[in-house]
Amino acid sequence: MSILQINLQEFDTQLTQIFERVCKNHEVISVYKEPEQEIIMLDAKEYSSLLETLYLLSNSYNAERLCQGILQHEQGLTREIDVKAYLD
């Protein structure tokens, strides 16, 4: 994933276009003022997804179960189930 870097002046003059790029194209954009002053813009859904992933991986038991599930999927050891019965 590449991150577009722009300076604060560009950001100020192109805010609407940048907002559209982030929301529609799910681009991540870095806005900097000085070398040590920088922010990252990303779509709110992407941010929520990152937070959820961090939360799930913060518990070692969850992390291990997720890794096992990924391995099973990669090895073709998964099966489809009807989840409707679990939702009622």
Summary of the structure (lengths in Angstrom):
residues: 88
radius of gyration: 19.3
end to end distance: 39.6
largest distance: 55.3
contacts: 171
relative contact order: 0.10
helix: 58%
strand: 17%
